[in-house]
Amino acid sequence: MTPRIIGGKKSRSTQAAERFFKERRIEYQLVDIGRDAPSAGELDRIASQCGGFEALIDTESASYRKRGMQYMEFDAREELLADPTLLRIPVLRTDKGAAVQPTREDLERLTTK
């Protein structure tokens, strides 16, 4: 599986993940969260490998604050499917697993052969 970065083109964290792959000449796929939302199945797989849906919600995002979610009870899966901008980015998916806001160690662990 080609490594897949789900993120935002303007996100510095996403750009750092892209730079990691470019420096090592590793082919990857970038999915811009602003244009293409993860499917329900893909979101389920990511959540199962990254600590659940609650771990995927970016509680510091503008969308989270704007909607007043800090004062609400909500189903994290349902909210992520309805508004993918709540996803903590970047998310890296490979055949070895997934990581949310991956560190350099995560990037190396998930991409080494």
Buried (B, 14 or more C-beta within 10 A) or exposed (E): EEBBBBBBEEBEBBBBBBEBBEEEEEEBEBBBBEEEBBEEEBBEBBBEBBEEBEEBBBEEBEBBEEBEBEEEEBEBBEBBBEBBBBBBBBBBBBEBBBBBBBEEEBBEBBBEE
